[in-house]
């Protein structure tokens, strides 16, 4: 009788389109060379379909050198209907390589596997610099030495998502402002554009975005500020703090909105003092002891000051000191 019941159950599952083995969710490959970043075997030559890019306001990562690539599925485009929150096609892949003194330490991999889900993975490079192996989801706190008494830590998947999911879009450095051709020459520890790198202009010209948005070429986004130093400081805060302090994050109720928006209200106006009522609430004390001073403009350090010094001076003007974050995407 039990065999008869089992046979009937199998028949029912077949009739309803069910399967004893559900489709497996895609996972990151064990080796970096298997992710599609490189052409052929090994890790020497980057596949030509992977387009390099460099955000104009990069995150501070303990002084690491970085290289970044993106690959869109063949024939697909990025939906930029919302200019501040791009929607990437399923199958999109991003890579980000970290090196210290020219020695590769880590490569991060983001892969969109469905309309709402991304795979997050990190790979640690071997001593021979020939291959990188998938790191456990718990991360690798002491991945490699980078300075006397200091080591590079590879974050866990949970730590990665804490930043990448906080603005309701997983890719932080690939946006209208970050890829603008009107680049900030004073941006802190920024990479130099090289031939073949993607920018807003190339995205429009290569028809990689929908709608096409020719205004990305004729009027590329930039942060408005009264001084070059102000523009650079606001860009730095937007990237290093705004990934969490933005309208979409779980801490938006704090009112400390630091992410620059291309469309609609600009959160930063460097040519005017901060308003105590917008976006900062001047009627509520911040940190419990001092109200935000909306009548004083942002105080900045000179452009040749150390990056940490400039960040602290910009943060002091808001009455708040952002936590130090290292080795983020």
C-alpha positions as CSV (number, residue, x, y, z in Angstrom):
1,X,0.0,0.0,0.0
2,X,2.8,2.4,0.9
3,X,4.4,1.9,-2.6
4,X,1.0,2.6,-4.2
5,X,0.8,5.8,-2.2
6,X,4.3,6.8,-3.2
7,X,3.5,6.2,-6.8
8,X,0.4,8.3,-6.7
9,X,2.3,11.1,-5.0
10,X,5.0,11.1,-7.7
11,X,2.3,11.1,-10.4
12,X,0.6,14.1,-8.7
13,X,3.8,16.0,-8.5
14,X,4.4,15.4,-12.2
15,X,0.8,16.5,-13.1
16,X,1.2,19.7,-11.1
17,X,4.6,20.6,-12.5
18,X,6.4,20.0,-9.2
19,X,9.7,18.3,-9.0
20,X,11.3,16.3,-6.2
21,X,14.4,18.4,-6.7
22,X,13.7,22.2,-6.8
23,X,15.9,24.3,-9.0
24,X,19.1,25.3,-7.2
25,X,19.8,29.0,-6.6
26,X,23.0,30.1,-8.5
27,X,26.0,30.4,-6.3
28,X,29.4,32.0,-6.8
29,X,32.1,29.7,-8.3
30,X,34.9,28.4,-6.1
31,X,37.6,30.2,-8.2
32,X,37.8,33.8,-9.4
33,X,38.9,32.5,-12.8
34,X,35.5,30.8,-13.2
35,X,33.4,33.9,-12.7
36,X,34.0,35.2,-16.3
37,X,36.4,38.0,-15.4
38,X,39.3,36.6,-17.4
39,X,39.7,35.4,-21.0
40,X,40.8,31.8,-21.5
41,X,42.5,29.9,-18.7
42,X,44.2,31.6,-15.8
43,X,44.0,35.2,-14.5
44,X,46.3,37.1,-16.8
45,X,44.0,38.7,-19.4
46,X,40.7,40.4,-18.6
47,X,37.9,39.4,-20.9
48,X,37.2,42.2,-23.4
49,X,33.5,42.2,-22.7
50,X,34.2,43.3,-19.1
51,X,34.2,47.1,-19.3
52,X,36.4,49.0,-16.9
53,X,35.1,52.0,-15.0
54,X,36.2,54.4,-12.2
55,X,33.8,56.3,-9.9
56,X,34.9,59.9,-9.5
57,X,34.3,59.7,-5.7
58,X,35.6,56.3,-4.5
59,X,35.3,54.9,-1.1
60,X,38.3,55.1,1.2
61,X,39.8,51.6,1.6
62,X,43.0,51.9,3.6
63,X,44.7,53.3,0.6
64,X,44.2,50.3,-1.6
65,X,44.6,50.5,-5.3
66,X,41.4,49.4,-7.1
67,X,40.3,48.2,-10.5
68,X,36.7,47.7,-11.5
69,X,34.8,46.0,-14.3
70,X,31.2,45.4,-15.3
71,X,29.6,43.1,-17.9
72,X,26.0,43.4,-19.1
73,X,24.3,40.4,-20.7
74,X,24.5,40.6,-24.5
75,X,22.0,42.9,-26.0
76,X,20.7,44.2,-22.7
77,X,20.5,47.8,-21.2
78,X,20.4,49.4,-17.8
79,X,17.0,51.0,-16.9
80,X,17.8,54.6,-15.9
81,X,14.2,55.8,-15.7
82,X,15.0,56.7,-12.1
83,X,18.3,58.5,-12.5
84,X,19.3,58.0,-8.8
85,X,18.5,54.3,-8.7
86,X,19.5,52.3,-11.8
87,X,17.9,48.9,-12.5
88,X,20.4,46.5,-13.9
89,X,19.4,43.5,-16.1
90,X,19.4,40.0,-14.7
91,X,22.8,38.5,-15.4
92,X,24.8,41.7,-14.8
93,X,28.2,41.1,-13.2
94,X,30.6,43.4,-11.4
95,X,34.1,42.9,-10.1
96,X,36.3,45.0,-7.9
97,X,40.0,44.2,-7.3
98,X,42.0,45.5,-4.3
99,X,45.8,45.7,-4.3
100,X,48.4,47.1,-1.9
101,X,51.7,48.2,-3.4
102,X,50.8,46.4,-6.6
103,X,50.1,43.1,-4.9
104,X,46.5,41.8,-5.4
105,X,44.8,40.9,-2.1
106,X,41.1,40.6,-2.8
107,X,38.5,40.7,-5.7
108,X,34.8,41.2,-5.0
109,X,32.1,39.8,-7.2
110,X,28.5,40.9,-7.5
111,X,26.2,38.9,-9.8
112,X,22.5,39.7,-10.4
113,X,20.7,36.3,-10.5
114,X,17.1,37.4,-10.5
115,X,15.0,40.6,-10.6
116,X,15.6,41.2,-6.9
117,X,18.5,39.1,-5.9
118,X,22.3,39.4,-6.2
119,X,25.1,37.0,-5.3
120,X,27.8,38.6,-3.1
121,X,31.2,37.0,-3.1
122,X,34.8,37.8,-2.2
123,X,38.0,36.0,-3.4
124,X,41.4,36.0,-1.7
125,X,44.5,35.9,-3.9
126,X,47.2,33.3,-3.3
127,X,50.8,34.1,-2.6
128,X,51.8,33.3,-6.2
129,X,49.2,35.9,-7.6
130,X,47.9,33.2,-10.0
131,X,44.4,32.6,-8.6
132,X,41.9,33.8,-6.0
133,X,39.7,31.4,-4.0
134,X,36.2,32.0,-2.7
135,X,36.1,33.3,0.9
136,X,33.6,31.9,3.3
137,X,30.5,34.0,3.9
138,X,31.8,34.8,7.3
139,X,34.7,36.7,5.7
140,X,38.4,36.7,6.4
141,X,39.4,39.2,9.1
142,X,43.2,38.8,8.6
143,X,43.5,38.3,4.9
144,X,46.9,39.9,4.3
145,X,49.4,42.4,5.8
146,X,49.2,45.9,4.3
147,X,51.4,47.9,6.7
148,X,53.4,47.3,9.9
149,X,50.9,46.1,12.4
150,X,48.0,46.4,10.1
151,X,46.2,43.7,8.0
152,X,43.5,43.8,5.3
153,X,40.2,42.2,6.3
154,X,37.8,40.8,3.8
155,X,34.2,41.5,5.1
156,X,31.5,38.9,5.5
157,X,28.5,38.8,3.1
158,X,26.4,40.3,5.9
159,X,28.8,43.2,6.3
160,X,28.8,43.8,2.5
161,X,25.0,43.9,2.4
162,X,24.8,46.3,5.3
163,X,26.2,49.0,3.0
164,X,25.1,47.8,-0.4
165,X,21.5,47.1,0.5
166,X,21.2,50.3,2.6
167,X,20.3,52.5,-0.3
168,X,18.1,49.9,-1.9
169,X,20.5,49.4,-4.8
170,X,23.4,47.0,-4.6
171,X,25.9,48.9,-6.8
172,X,27.3,51.9,-5.1
173,X,30.0,53.2,-7.5
174,X,28.2,52.9,-10.8
175,X,25.7,55.8,-11.0
176,X,25.0,59.0,-12.9
177,X,27.1,61.2,-10.5
178,X,29.9,58.7,-10.2
179,X,30.2,58.2,-14.0
180,X,29.7,61.8,-14.9
181,X,32.1,63.2,-17.5
182,X,32.2,66.4,-15.6
183,X,34.6,64.9,-13.1
184,X,35.8,66.6,-10.0
185,X,39.6,67.3,-10.3
186,X,39.9,67.6,-6.5
187,X,38.1,64.4,-5.6
188,X,40.0,62.6,-2.8
189,X,42.1,59.5,-3.8
190,X,40.3,59.3,-7.1
191,X,41.4,57.1,-10.0
192,X,42.4,58.6,-13.4
193,X,40.2,57.8,-16.3
194,X,41.9,55.7,-18.9
195,X,41.1,54.7,-22.5
196,X,38.1,52.3,-22.7
197,X,36.6,53.2,-19.3
198,X,32.8,53.6,-19.2
199,X,31.4,57.0,-18.5
200,X,27.9,58.5,-19.0
201,X,28.9,59.6,-22.5
202,X,30.0,56.0,-23.5
203,X,26.9,54.5,-22.0
204,X,24.7,56.9,-24.1
205,X,26.8,56.4,-27.3
206,X,27.0,52.6,-26.9
207,X,23.2,52.5,-26.3
208,X,23.7,50.7,-23.0
209,X,21.0,52.6,-21.1
210,X,17.2,53.0,-21.5
211,X,15.9,55.6,-21.9
212,X,18.9,57.0,-23.8
213,X,19.1,60.3,-21.8
214,X,21.2,62.5,-24.0
215,X,21.3,65.1,-21.2
216,X,23.9,62.9,-19.6
217,X,26.2,64.1,-22.4
218,X,25.0,67.7,-22.7
219,X,24.5,68.5,-19.0
220,X,26.4,65.8,-17.0
221,X,25.6,65.7,-13.2
222,X,27.9,67.5,-10.8
223,X,27.7,68.7,-7.2
224,X,27.1,72.4,-6.9
225,X,29.4,74.2,-4.5
226,X,30.8,77.6,-3.9
227,X,34.4,76.4,-3.9
228,X,36.3,73.5,-5.4
229,X,37.2,72.3,-1.9
230,X,33.5,72.3,-1.0
231,X,32.6,70.3,-4.1
232,X,35.2,67.6,-3.2
233,X,34.2,67.4,0.4
234,X,30.5,67.0,-0.4
235,X,31.3,64.3,-2.9
236,X,33.4,62.5,-0.3
237,X,30.6,62.6,2.2
238,X,28.1,61.5,-0.3
239,X,30.0,58.4,-1.1
240,X,31.6,57.5,2.3
241,X,28.6,58.4,4.4
242,X,25.7,58.6,2.0
243,X,25.6,54.9,1.3
244,X,23.9,54.6,4.7
245,X,22.7,58.1,5.3
246,X,20.1,58.4,2.5
247,X,16.4,58.5,2.1
248,X,16.0,54.8,1.4
249,X,18.0,53.4,4.3
250,X,16.7,52.1,7.6
251,X,18.3,55.1,9.4
252,X,16.6,57.7,7.2
253,X,14.6,58.9,10.2
254,X,17.7,60.4,11.7
255,X,17.4,63.2,9.2
256,X,21.2,63.2,8.4
257,X,20.9,62.7,4.7
258,X,24.3,62.9,3.1
259,X,23.8,61.2,-0.3
260,X,23.7,63.6,-3.3
261,X,20.7,63.2,-5.5
262,X,20.8,63.9,-9.2
263,X,17.1,64.3,-9.7
264,X,14.8,66.5,-7.6
265,X,16.0,68.1,-4.5
266,X,19.8,68.3,-4.1
267,X,20.7,67.5,-0.6
268,X,23.9,69.6,-0.8
269,X,24.1,73.2,-1.8
270,X,27.7,74.4,-1.4
271,X,26.8,77.9,-2.5
272,X,24.4,78.4,0.5
273,X,24.6,77.6,4.2
274,X,22.9,74.4,5.3
275,X,19.3,75.0,6.1
276,X,18.3,74.0,9.6
277,X,14.9,72.7,8.4
278,X,15.9,70.9,5.2
279,X,17.2,68.2,5.0
280,X,18.6,68.6,8.6
281,X,16.0,69.3,11.3
282,X,17.2,72.4,13.1
283,X,14.4,72.1,15.7
284,X,15.7,68.8,17.0
285,X,19.0,68.5,18.8
286,X,21.5,66.1,17.1
287,X,23.4,63.7,19.4
288,X,21.3,64.9,22.3
289,X,23.4,67.9,23.2
290,X,23.8,70.3,20.4
291,X,21.2,71.4,17.8
292,X,22.4,71.4,14.2
293,X,23.6,74.9,13.3
294,X,21.8,75.8,10.1
295,X,23.2,79.3,10.0
296,X,26.9,78.4,9.4
297,X,28.3,77.1,6.1
298,X,30.4,74.0,5.9
299,X,33.9,74.5,7.2
300,X,36.6,72.7,5.1
301,X,40.3,72.0,5.3
302,X,42.6,73.1,2.4
303,X,42.7,70.8,-0.6
304,X,46.1,69.5,0.2
305,X,45.1,68.3,3.7
306,X,45.2,64.7,4.6
307,X,41.9,62.9,3.5
308,X,41.1,62.1,7.1
309,X,41.6,65.7,8.1
310,X,39.3,66.9,5.4
311,X,36.6,64.4,6.3
312,X,36.8,65.4,10.0
313,X,36.6,69.1,9.2
314,X,33.5,68.5,7.0
315,X,31.9,66.3,9.6
316,X,32.5,68.8,12.4
317,X,30.4,71.4,10.6
318,X,27.4,69.0,11.0
319,X,28.1,68.3,14.6
320,X,28.7,64.6,13.8
321,X,31.7,62.4,13.3
322,X,31.2,59.5,10.8
323,X,32.6,56.1,11.9
324,X,35.8,55.0,10.2
325,X,35.1,52.4,7.5
326,X,37.8,50.5,5.8
327,X,38.0,48.1,2.9
328,X,34.5,48.6,1.6
329,X,33.2,48.1,-1.8
